[in-house]
Amino acid sequence: MPYLLNLHPISFAFLLLMLLKNWRASAFRSLVPYFSHVNSVKLLTPALSLDAENGSGFNCERSLKSEEKSFQWKKLPLDKAVIPPAEYSEDHFEIHDNLSESSLNLRLTYSPSTSSPVESISIRGRNVYFKRDDLIQLTGSGVSGNKARKMLALNQIPATDFPECIASYGGPQSNAMLAIAAIVHSKNLELDLLMGKNGTNGTHGTNGTFDIDSVPSYSPRRFVYYTKKLPRFLKQNPSGNFFRAKMLGMEMVEFTNDKYNDFFRRDCVEHDAPDGLEPPVPYDAVWIPQGGACSAAIPGGAALANEIIQFWSEKGEGRPVSLLIPGGTCASALVLHREIRRIQKVSEDANKLDIKVVVIPCVGDEGYAMRQMMGLNMAIGGYGKSCEIPSILKPAPDAEFYLEDGEKHQYFRFGEPSSEILRTYEELKENGMNVDLLYGAPSWSILLRHWPRGESCTFGSSLLDNRELMYIHSGGLEGVNSQLMRYRHKGLIEGREVQHPQRRRKPSKESPSTWLDSAKSRGN
């Protein structure tokens, strides 16, 4: 109590009001900004100790409410992930021409000891390097593309140490949703083998009898996914990532729009489960934020950073390079930026390289991207400095941030069919590069707005001008067909062969297996 005597009367009255209203430790934490005028204020509670002088109040233990929630939600056991050390050879850093994702022999089994290939393609007379992460694939789950990076650590947790339930949220065609569903499904296949469902796993006694007690027993791993009410058409005609994830065992929970928005506000950067959302399995459920934007993305981001630094050390010849990444939650761009900076701090050779990470927002605008990256950066140990996050590309050369005074100054609405996006999709396809319509084509549409015009050799952004360009291909090609269905529904394409969900064709022998195909084949 003597500490309270030093408070300004107004601050004391406000504190008393908050205590009477809430009577919980979180009230103390919410008042930290009001104590900045006190040299050292320590409020002694079982769950909280604040020190306004050194600012440690924001790094203290959680409030009682958060502590209760942390007991219910389990932390992801990343320390159990088995990730082999990286060992690269010169063959991993060749520059390829005319790679085709339809070639089965290019579908890699990814681990940190291998590197996704780099392809060189000319776009409107400019050479662009494509880091082909769409061709990588995680062992067991078959998760590919950008999510193979984000979900590397999750995928590498042994089935016996894997949480009983993973919970997340987002849209019904989310790539992260499908990736988590594939990983959880693969862990159940591993457990089936351990429990002897696909073979006899037990011990035999000295008299030759089988000891059934030696067979381990595990509960099936679950994946619970929260989303808004599904459109009627999608319910009646399951397709794309939604269809695949359901076939892999995902449990979907639909909320009304109001309830969904109450739990998952779009601009919320909290990376814990929202207050009031009970875990599906108390004490053994792990919460993964939308898009996998959490510390689990760090190991995969570190592997990508190592690959790029090694590649550019071999092939860059001292030239500056900008790494272009489409962004949803922008977690991949943030982690890559942080890991490149970390490596450059400890490596003199890497520090000589001029490597800049540039994120292209595909969800929301630059303000949303900034908040998401700042929130995740703080959650994984950052200090809130602007240098800790990557650069953000404007929607057009003459656009001002936070200004939308015309179509040319805007980012695209996520998932909304656009004739500009469709034209970019077709142009890249003609140049031999297939991209998806949610991230790849929108990000390239914004990039092409900055491209040199006519005889000019200057790009519309200093983030691109006089620099080599490397685009990180995030994959997501599994959902292209369902995306094209929306374009056909909007009347933007006619006469195009788009597979209808109710008229599913048999997969071509020449086409790469989907996560669903690979999962089924492993289960047989």
TIBA-791478 format. One line per field, with one value per residue (C-alpha): residue in three letters; x, y, z. Coordinates in pm, 1 decimal. Last residue first. Layout:
REM residues N
residu = [ALA|...]
X = [X|...]
Y = [Y|...]
Z = [Z|...]
This chain:
REM residues 524
residu = [ASN|GLY|ARG|SER|LYS|ALA|SER|ASP|LEU|TRP|THR|SER|PRO|SER|GLU|LYS|SER|PRO|LYS|ARG|ARG|ARG|GLN|PRO|HIS|GLN|VAL|GLU|ARG|GLY|GLU|ILE|LEU|GLY|LYS|HIS|ARG|TYR|ARG|MET|LEU|GLN|SER|ASN|VAL|GLY|GLU|LEU|GLY|GLY|SER|HIS|ILE|TYR|MET|LEU|GLU|ARG|ASN|ASP|LEU|LEU|SER|SER|GLY|PHE|THR|CYS|SER|GLU|GLY|ARG|PRO|TRP|HIS|ARG|LEU|LEU|ILE|SER|TRP|SER|PRO|ALA|GLY|TYR|LEU|LEU|ASP|VAL|ASN|MET|GLY|ASN|GLU|LYS|LEU|GLU|GLU|TYR|THR|ARG|LEU|ILE|GLU|SER|SER|PRO|GLU|GLY|PHE|ARG|PHE|TYR|GLN|HIS|LYS|GLU|GLY|ASP|GLU|LEU|TYR|PHE|GLU|ALA|ASP|PRO|ALA|PRO|LYS|LEU|ILE|SER|PRO|ILE|GLU|CYS|SER|LYS|GLY|TYR|GLY|GLY|ILE|ALA|MET|ASN|LEU|GLY|MET|MET|GLN|ARG|MET|ALA|TYR|GLY|GLU|ASP|GLY|VAL|CYS|PRO|ILE|VAL|VAL|VAL|LYS|ILE|ASP|LEU|LYS|ASN|ALA|ASP|GLU|SER|VAL|LYS|GLN|ILE|ARG|ARG|ILE|GLU|ARG|HIS|LEU|VAL|LEU|ALA|SER|ALA|CYS|THR|GLY|GLY|PRO|ILE|LEU|LEU|SER|VAL|PRO|ARG|GLY|GLU|GLY|LYS|GLU|SER|TRP|PHE|GLN|ILE|ILE|GLU|ASN|ALA|LEU|ALA|ALA|GLY|GLY|PRO|ILE|ALA|ALA|SER|CYS|ALA|GLY|GLY|GLN|PRO|ILE|TRP|VAL|ALA|ASP|TYR|PRO|VAL|PRO|PRO|GLU|LEU|GLY|ASP|PRO|ALA|ASP|HIS|GLU|VAL|CYS|ASP|ARG|ARG|PHE|PHE|ASP|ASN|TYR|LYS|ASP|ASN|THR|PHE|GLU|VAL|MET|GLU|MET|GLY|LEU|MET|LYS|ALA|ARG|PHE|PHE|ASN|GLY|SER|PRO|ASN|GLN|LYS|LEU|PHE|ARG|PRO|LEU|LYS|LYS|THR|TYR|TYR|VAL|PHE|ARG|ARG|PRO|SER|TYR|SER|PRO|VAL|SER|ASP|ILE|ASP|PHE|THR|GLY|ASN|THR|GLY|HIS|THR|GLY|ASN|THR|GLY|ASN|LYS|GLY|MET|LEU|LEU|ASP|LEU|GLU|LEU|ASN|LYS|SER|HIS|VAL|ILE|ALA|ALA|ILE|ALA|LEU|MET|ALA|ASN|SER|GLN|PRO|GLY|GLY|TYR|SER|ALA|ILE|CYS|GLU|PRO|PHE|ASP|THR|ALA|PRO|ILE|GLN|ASN|LEU|ALA|LEU|MET|LYS|ARG|ALA|LYS|ASN|GLY|SER|VAL|GLY|SER|GLY|THR|LEU|GLN|ILE|LEU|ASP|ASP|ARG|LYS|PHE|TYR|VAL|ASN|ARG|GLY|ARG|ILE|SER|ILE|SER|GLU|VAL|PRO|SER|SER|THR|SER|PRO|SER|TYR|THR|LEU|ARG|LEU|ASN|LEU|SER|SER|GLU|SER|LEU|ASN|ASP|HIS|ILE|GLU|PHE|HIS|ASP|GLU|SER|TYR|GLU|ALA|PRO|PRO|ILE|VAL|ALA|LYS|ASP|LEU|PRO|LEU|LYS|LYS|TRP|GLN|PHE|SER|LYS|GLU|GLU|SER|LYS|LEU|SER|ARG|GLU|CYS|ASN|PHE|GLY|SER|GLY|ASN|GLU|ALA|ASP|LEU|SER|LEU|ALA|PRO|THR|LEU|LEU|LYS|VAL|SER|ASN|VAL|HIS|SER|PHE|TYR|PRO|VAL|LEU|SER|ARG|PHE|ALA|SER|ALA|ARG|TRP|ASN|LYS|LEU|LEU|MET|LEU|LEU|LEU|PHE|ALA|PHE|SER|ILE|PRO|HIS|LEU|ASN|LEU|LEU|TYR|PRO|MET]
X = [-382.8|-328.5|-20.9|-212.7|-495.8|-259.5|-83.1|-410.4|-536.5|-213.2|-240.8|-37.8|149.2|-10.9|123.3|-88.8|-391.6|-628.2|-969.7|-1216.3|-1461.0|-1796.0|-1979.3|-1706.7|-1705.1|-1362.0|-1295.3|-1223.1|-1265.7|-1553.3|-1609.3|-1411.1|-1495.4|-1864.2|-1863.6|-1945.6|-1657.2|-1420.6|-1552.4|-1494.7|-1141.7|-1071.4|-1199.1|-960.8|-665.4|-687.8|-411.8|-184.2|-124.8|247.4|434.9|671.4|931.6|1010.0|1373.1|1445.9|1787.1|1817.3|1859.6|1494.6|1281.9|1254.5|1314.2|970.1|827.0|1100.4|1335.1|1455.0|1218.3|1177.9|812.1|713.9|933.5|736.3|574.2|218.2|364.8|443.9|85.2|-46.5|228.0|98.2|-258.3|-149.5|49.0|-166.5|-530.5|-527.7|-256.0|60.3|178.0|498.2|585.6|576.7|228.7|119.4|259.3|52.2|-263.5|-246.3|-170.7|-479.8|-690.0|-562.7|-654.8|-999.4|-1062.8|-1232.1|-1255.1|-1050.5|-883.3|-990.1|-706.6|-469.8|-572.0|-409.1|-501.5|-866.3|-882.2|-847.9|-724.5|-468.6|-330.5|14.0|47.7|9.2|208.1|407.4|109.6|-11.0|290.9|542.5|599.8|953.6|1037.3|998.8|1267.4|1387.5|1060.9|1143.6|883.8|1134.3|1102.7|1077.6|833.9|513.5|661.7|736.5|394.0|219.9|447.9|397.1|17.8|-0.1|217.9|24.7|-304.6|-169.5|-25.5|-366.1|-601.5|-502.2|-271.1|-0.7|328.3|622.4|973.5|1276.7|1605.5|1936.6|2257.9|2517.8|2828.5|2667.5|2654.7|3034.5|3081.6|2839.5|2689.9|2487.4|2408.0|2246.1|2016.5|1922.7|1834.1|1631.5|1434.0|1350.1|1248.0|1030.2|858.0|801.1|659.3|432.0|281.5|-68.1|-160.2|156.9|305.4|686.0|944.7|1308.7|1500.9|1859.0|2173.2|2456.1|2777.0|2819.1|2477.0|2540.6|2732.5|2666.5|2315.7|2245.9|2390.2|2200.3|1879.7|1911.4|1992.4|1693.9|1465.5|1588.4|1539.4|1186.2|1112.3|1246.0|1060.4|706.6|623.1|669.9|330.6|145.2|12.7|-230.6|-472.3|-329.1|-246.8|-403.7|-293.9|-534.7|-425.6|-534.2|-904.0|-980.3|-1201.7|-1043.9|-1299.1|-1320.9|-1411.8|-1100.5|-940.2|-668.8|-326.7|-161.9|-328.2|-285.3|-652.5|-719.3|-967.4|-1143.1|-1157.4|-1387.5|-1638.7|-1609.3|-1697.4|-1992.7|-2125.7|-2072.7|-2245.0|-2003.2|-1934.3|-1722.0|-1532.6|-1380.4|-1096.4|-1066.3|-856.1|-1167.6|-1282.5|-947.1|-970.2|-1323.9|-1246.6|-920.4|-1100.2|-1459.0|-1769.6|-2077.7|-2387.4|-2205.1|-1998.1|-2310.3|-2484.9|-2198.8|-2043.6|-2122.0|-1799.9|-1499.4|-1350.8|-1131.6|-1089.2|-808.6|-801.7|-538.3|-676.1|-619.5|-314.5|-261.8|76.4|82.7|276.3|-49.4|-138.6|139.4|139.0|215.2|535.5|619.1|901.0|658.2|595.2|593.3|354.2|311.3|125.6|45.5|-172.9|-381.2|-82.5|-101.5|223.7|105.3|-223.9|-30.9|168.0|-152.9|-298.7|8.7|-41.8|-399.5|-284.2|-30.9|-282.2|-542.5|-278.6|-188.1|-551.4|-631.5|-311.5|-418.6|-749.4|-1058.0|-1309.5|-1164.7|-992.9|-953.5|-726.3|-738.2|-497.3|-604.0|-435.5|-102.6|180.4|438.6|353.5|310.6|663.2|687.7|843.8|523.1|470.0|828.2|795.5|451.8|552.5|802.7|584.8|302.1|480.9|472.3|391.2|234.8|291.8|198.2|465.0|770.1|711.5|696.2|885.4|786.6|580.4|889.6|1026.8|1243.1|1172.5|1451.4|1336.1|1504.2|1338.5|1218.4|851.8|906.5|1211.3|1236.6|1518.2|1432.4|1563.4|1522.1|1404.2|1696.0|1778.0|1914.6|1633.7|1391.8|1177.0|1083.9|1095.0|843.4|1078.3|1066.3|690.2|709.5|386.4|561.3|758.0|1102.4|1184.7|1534.2|1724.7|1985.9|2199.0|2221.9|2138.7|2399.9|2670.7|2593.1|2393.9|2391.4|2127.7|2089.0|1806.1|1478.8|1316.5|1041.0|1007.1|1122.8|836.1|588.9|300.4|175.1|-140.4|-465.3|-655.1|-374.5|-291.3|-651.2|-631.9|-304.0|-461.8|-738.4|-492.5|-289.9|17.4|364.7|568.4|701.8|479.9|555.1|926.5|935.6|1251.8|1103.3|743.1|818.8|511.0|469.6|175.5|18.0|0.0|-36.4|212.9|186.0|532.9|570.3|913.6|981.3|615.2|524.4|482.5|215.5|-81.8|66.4|72.8|-298.5|-409.8|-169.0|-326.4|-677.7|-560.0|-498.5|-866.6|-1125.1|-1300.5|-1521.7|-1400.1|-1038.2|-1094.2|-1255.8|-972.8|-715.3|-901.4|-916.4|-544.4|-460.2|-669.2|-504.1|-152.7|20.6|289.7|50.9|-8.4|343.2|277.2|0.0]
Y = [-4790.9|-4492.5|-4370.0|-4367.5|-4172.6|-3909.0|-3873.4|-3824.4|-3574.5|-3374.2|-3361.6|-3583.1|-3416.6|-3441.2|-3677.1|-3974.2|-3749.2|-3743.2|-3894.6|-3622.6|-3478.7|-3381.7|-3260.7|-3010.8|-2870.2|-2878.1|-2559.4|-2588.9|-2232.4|-2147.9|-1816.2|-1627.2|-1305.5|-1390.5|-1366.1|-1738.8|-1812.4|-1615.5|-1795.2|-2133.5|-2017.7|-1995.0|-2350.4|-2469.2|-2270.2|-2426.7|-2686.8|-2417.4|-2270.9|-2234.3|-1955.2|-1867.2|-1642.4|-1382.9|-1281.0|-942.4|-793.0|-429.3|-100.9|-11.8|-255.8|-110.6|233.8|198.9|276.0|89.3|275.6|152.8|371.8|291.5|205.0|154.3|10.0|-217.4|-61.6|-153.2|-493.5|-556.0|-485.1|-736.3|-974.7|-967.3|-1026.5|-1318.2|-1502.7|-1442.8|-1534.8|-1631.7|-1898.0|-1895.6|-2087.0|-1965.7|-2048.3|-1698.5|-1764.0|-1858.2|-1531.1|-1338.3|-1539.3|-1480.9|-1113.7|-1079.6|-1256.8|-1023.8|-719.6|-867.5|-903.9|-1178.5|-1088.5|-1328.6|-1054.0|-708.9|-578.4|-304.3|40.8|337.9|238.2|210.7|568.0|791.0|526.5|691.7|507.3|497.2|737.4|600.3|729.7|409.4|178.3|-51.9|46.4|-225.9|-289.8|-313.8|-588.1|-566.4|-532.1|-197.9|-41.6|-121.5|-295.4|-480.0|-830.2|-1152.1|-1377.1|-1199.0|-855.6|-951.1|-1112.1|-789.1|-568.4|-792.7|-795.7|-423.0|-336.8|-566.9|-412.9|-64.1|-166.1|-278.9|-571.5|-916.7|-940.1|-715.3|-726.8|-784.1|-671.5|-837.4|-661.7|-840.3|-641.1|-908.4|-808.6|-924.8|-1278.6|-1289.5|-1148.7|-1399.1|-1346.7|-1032.0|-1136.4|-1457.0|-1266.7|-1011.4|-1291.8|-1459.9|-1145.5|-1071.8|-1433.5|-1434.3|-1110.9|-1216.8|-1553.1|-1393.8|-1147.0|-1234.2|-1246.6|-1140.2|-1202.6|-1215.7|-1034.8|-1073.3|-768.4|-820.2|-607.2|-735.1|-870.3|-1149.3|-1289.7|-1650.7|-1822.1|-1579.6|-1537.2|-1908.7|-1946.3|-1642.3|-1767.3|-2117.9|-1995.3|-1759.4|-2042.7|-2269.1|-1989.8|-1935.8|-2305.6|-2296.2|-1968.2|-2058.0|-2233.5|-1896.3|-1785.8|-1680.6|-2020.2|-1858.6|-1766.7|-1830.7|-2184.0|-2283.8|-2610.2|-2845.9|-3081.8|-2905.9|-2914.6|-3078.9|-2856.2|-2552.3|-2296.7|-1968.9|-1701.2|-1493.9|-1543.2|-1808.9|-1648.9|-1458.0|-1123.4|-904.5|-815.7|-611.5|-859.0|-924.6|-1295.0|-1373.2|-1091.2|-1111.0|-1480.6|-1418.7|-1142.8|-1341.3|-1646.5|-1920.5|-2248.9|-2518.8|-2742.5|-3074.5|-3165.2|-3536.4|-3546.8|-3559.9|-3236.8|-3075.1|-3183.7|-3052.1|-2717.4|-2683.2|-2700.2|-2818.2|-2906.9|-2857.6|-2828.5|-2665.9|-2454.8|-2332.3|-2247.0|-2026.6|-2146.6|-1967.7|-1812.3|-2020.9|-2213.9|-2518.5|-2818.1|-3061.6|-3384.0|-3640.2|-3985.3|-4091.4|-4306.7|-4660.2|-4832.8|-5208.1|-5381.5|-5470.3|-5696.8|-5939.0|-6208.1|-6561.4|-6735.9|-6886.7|-6636.9|-6354.7|-6183.1|-5808.7|-5589.3|-5406.9|-5629.5|-5443.9|-5165.0|-5124.9|-5211.5|-4918.1|-4769.2|-4798.4|-4629.7|-4360.9|-4279.1|-4260.1|-4030.0|-3807.4|-3789.4|-3670.8|-3397.4|-3280.5|-3284.0|-3091.7|-2835.5|-2780.0|-2761.8|-2491.0|-2303.7|-2297.4|-2140.4|-2225.7|-2208.7|-1881.4|-1850.9|-2025.7|-2257.7|-2552.4|-2844.8|-3133.9|-3428.4|-3250.9|-3437.7|-3604.0|-3958.8|-3840.5|-3703.1|-3324.0|-3262.0|-3144.8|-2870.7|-2750.7|-2740.8|-2578.1|-2229.8|-2348.9|-2623.4|-2368.3|-2155.6|-2438.4|-2798.0|-3016.1|-3384.0|-3488.8|-3755.7|-3572.0|-3209.6|-3107.2|-2854.6|-2756.8|-2449.7|-2319.6|-2241.0|-1936.0|-1749.0|-1525.7|-1242.5|-1116.0|-811.5|-795.2|-798.4|-1090.6|-1303.6|-1619.3|-1763.4|-2061.0|-2131.1|-2480.7|-2557.1|-2645.6|-2962.2|-3028.4|-2827.7|-3095.4|-3107.8|-3413.8|-3272.9|-3275.7|-3217.2|-3581.5|-3554.5|-3298.4|-3095.9|-2819.5|-2740.2|-2584.0|-2378.6|-2263.5|-2353.1|-2163.8|-2408.3|-2365.5|-2712.7|-2873.1|-2678.8|-2876.1|-2778.7|-2936.7|-2799.2|-2968.2|-3218.4|-3098.6|-3323.9|-3118.9|-3203.5|-2858.5|-2716.7|-2860.8|-2626.3|-2466.4|-2613.7|-2424.3|-2475.7|-2380.9|-2086.1|-1970.0|-1958.6|-1770.5|-1527.3|-1451.4|-1423.3|-1172.2|-1284.7|-1270.1|-963.1|-841.9|-534.3|-431.8|-456.7|-95.5|-18.4|251.1|129.0|-194.8|-413.9|-738.9|-958.8|-1293.6|-1325.3|-949.3|-690.3|-369.6|-228.4|134.6|281.0|637.4|728.7|942.9|639.3|497.6|571.6|360.5|54.5|74.4|-218.8|-443.0|-362.6|-434.2|-769.1|-871.1|-909.2|-706.2|-588.7|-295.5|-226.2|-253.5|-32.7|236.3|222.0|260.5|559.2|723.1|665.8|802.7|1112.6|1157.6|1131.6|822.1|828.2|691.5|380.8|252.8|257.9|0.0]
Z = [-4791.5|-4558.7|-4741.3|-5069.6|-4912.5|-4773.9|-5107.8|-5292.6|-5033.7|-5036.2|-5411.8|-5639.9|-5925.1|-6269.0|-6532.4|-6432.4|-6459.4|-6164.6|-6234.0|-6314.1|-6064.5|-6205.7|-5894.2|-5806.4|-6159.7|-6326.4|-6515.0|-6881.9|-7001.1|-7234.9|-7063.2|-6803.0|-6618.7|-6580.9|-6201.5|-6172.9|-6411.0|-6191.4|-5884.7|-6049.4|-6134.3|-5760.2|-5706.3|-5978.4|-5843.5|-5496.4|-5531.3|-5676.4|-5331.1|-5396.5|-5216.6|-5500.6|-5337.1|-5605.0|-5646.9|-5802.9|-5873.4|-5773.2|-5954.3|-5887.5|-5687.7|-5335.6|-5489.1|-5644.2|-5987.3|-6169.8|-6399.5|-6736.9|-6934.9|-7302.3|-7263.0|-6899.9|-6625.1|-6386.6|-6077.8|-6182.5|-6268.8|-5901.8|-5799.3|-6052.5|-5940.9|-5584.1|-5706.3|-5933.0|-5665.0|-5358.2|-5419.8|-5788.1|-5772.6|-5979.5|-6285.3|-6449.9|-6812.5|-6958.5|-7098.3|-6744.9|-6613.8|-6867.0|-6797.9|-6421.0|-6480.4|-6699.9|-6433.5|-6160.5|-6370.5|-6446.7|-6074.6|-5873.2|-5500.5|-5286.8|-5088.1|-5195.6|-5409.0|-5302.4|-5408.2|-5576.7|-5933.9|-5832.2|-5711.8|-5406.6|-5164.1|-4939.4|-4633.4|-4794.7|-5084.7|-5431.9|-5729.7|-5785.6|-5716.3|-5435.8|-5224.5|-5141.7|-4771.3|-4631.0|-4383.6|-4003.1|-3737.1|-3869.4|-3751.4|-3388.8|-3172.3|-2955.5|-3099.8|-2899.4|-3081.2|-2974.0|-3042.3|-3401.6|-3438.0|-3339.3|-3548.8|-3850.3|-3818.4|-3751.8|-4051.6|-4286.1|-4174.6|-4234.8|-4571.5|-4690.6|-4636.1|-4752.6|-5054.1|-4911.0|-5105.7|-4868.2|-4954.8|-4792.8|-4874.9|-4927.4|-4972.8|-4892.6|-4696.0|-4370.3|-4508.0|-4533.4|-4181.5|-4032.8|-3685.5|-3750.3|-4107.6|-3983.5|-3748.1|-4014.2|-4255.2|-3980.6|-3896.2|-4260.3|-4325.3|-4011.4|-4112.5|-4473.0|-4369.3|-4108.4|-4355.5|-4226.3|-4593.2|-4773.0|-5115.7|-5089.7|-5302.6|-5202.3|-5325.4|-5438.8|-5434.8|-5659.1|-5505.7|-5759.5|-5664.5|-5765.9|-5484.2|-5197.0|-5336.1|-5308.4|-4957.9|-4834.4|-4996.8|-4855.9|-4506.0|-4505.6|-4619.7|-4337.9|-4083.0|-4207.8|-4161.4|-3805.0|-3726.6|-3837.3|-3508.4|-3338.1|-3465.5|-3780.0|-3888.7|-4133.4|-3857.3|-3511.9|-3390.7|-3057.8|-2901.7|-2723.7|-2445.6|-2125.6|-2213.0|-2550.4|-2767.3|-2598.0|-2472.8|-2657.3|-2402.7|-2449.7|-2788.4|-2826.1|-2805.9|-3089.9|-3030.5|-3338.9|-3374.2|-3688.3|-3832.0|-3504.4|-3429.8|-3139.1|-3181.5|-3559.8|-3553.7|-3322.6|-3548.0|-3869.3|-3723.5|-3630.3|-3807.9|-3645.8|-3887.9|-3782.7|-4020.9|-4098.6|-4414.5|-4632.1|-4469.2|-4550.6|-4915.7|-4963.9|-4799.3|-4993.2|-5325.2|-5347.9|-5151.7|-5372.7|-5154.3|-4864.5|-5102.3|-5284.6|-4957.2|-4843.1|-4516.2|-4192.8|-4065.0|-3962.8|-3673.5|-3739.7|-3510.2|-3594.4|-3396.5|-3301.3|-3228.2|-2865.2|-2808.1|-2681.1|-2699.9|-2773.4|-2492.4|-2317.4|-2610.7|-2514.2|-2781.2|-2657.9|-2771.3|-2431.5|-2378.1|-2435.5|-2763.6|-2790.9|-2975.6|-3303.6|-3544.5|-3863.7|-3995.8|-3684.1|-3464.0|-3227.1|-3358.2|-3717.7|-3638.5|-3451.6|-3764.5|-3968.5|-3703.9|-3733.8|-4111.4|-4063.6|-3823.6|-4083.2|-4368.8|-4166.1|-4068.6|-4434.8|-4545.8|-4291.6|-4379.3|-4745.5|-4645.9|-4851.3|-4564.3|-4430.1|-4093.4|-3758.9|-3562.7|-3322.1|-3290.7|-3068.1|-2898.5|-2912.7|-3091.7|-2868.2|-2982.1|-3342.1|-3351.5|-3398.3|-3739.9|-3908.7|-3649.9|-3697.3|-4076.4|-4072.4|-4180.0|-4440.4|-4586.3|-4570.0|-4830.5|-5078.7|-4995.4|-4727.2|-4816.4|-4462.5|-4417.5|-4544.6|-4631.4|-4995.4|-5203.0|-5556.0|-5465.7|-5286.9|-5630.2|-5559.7|-5881.0|-6010.2|-6233.5|-6549.3|-6701.9|-7062.6|-6977.2|-6738.3|-6824.3|-6615.0|-6400.2|-6178.3|-5829.7|-5687.4|-5330.2|-5105.0|-4915.7|-4565.9|-4406.2|-4527.8|-4835.0|-5033.7|-5382.8|-5664.4|-5953.8|-6070.0|-6098.9|-6375.2|-6370.0|-6176.9|-6489.1|-6479.1|-6785.7|-6686.3|-6371.9|-6171.6|-5972.7|-5598.0|-5464.6|-5687.4|-5502.5|-5186.0|-4878.3|-4532.4|-4296.8|-3959.4|-3907.3|-3751.3|-3489.5|-3326.5|-2955.8|-2841.5|-3044.5|-2794.4|-2887.8|-2567.7|-2418.2|-2378.9|-2053.2|-1814.9|-2040.9|-2009.9|-1631.2|-1657.5|-1900.7|-1652.8|-1366.2|-1563.8|-1754.5|-1605.7|-1680.0|-2013.4|-2040.8|-1684.1|-1749.2|-1858.0|-1664.7|-1443.1|-1459.8|-1277.7|-1255.8|-1066.3|-1156.8|-1082.0|-704.6|-662.8|-540.0|-734.6|-784.4|-891.1|-949.8|-1056.5|-1092.9|-1394.0|-1617.9|-1388.6|-1615.1|-1895.5|-1664.9|-1585.3|-1798.5|-1608.5|-1275.1|-1399.5|-1532.9|-1172.0|-1097.9|-906.1|-1224.5|-1132.1|-780.1|-886.2|-1189.2|-976.6|-722.6|-999.4|-1143.1|-802.1|-746.6|-1091.4|-1019.3|-679.5|-833.5|-701.7|-433.7|-169.0|-381.4|-317.9|57.0|0.0]
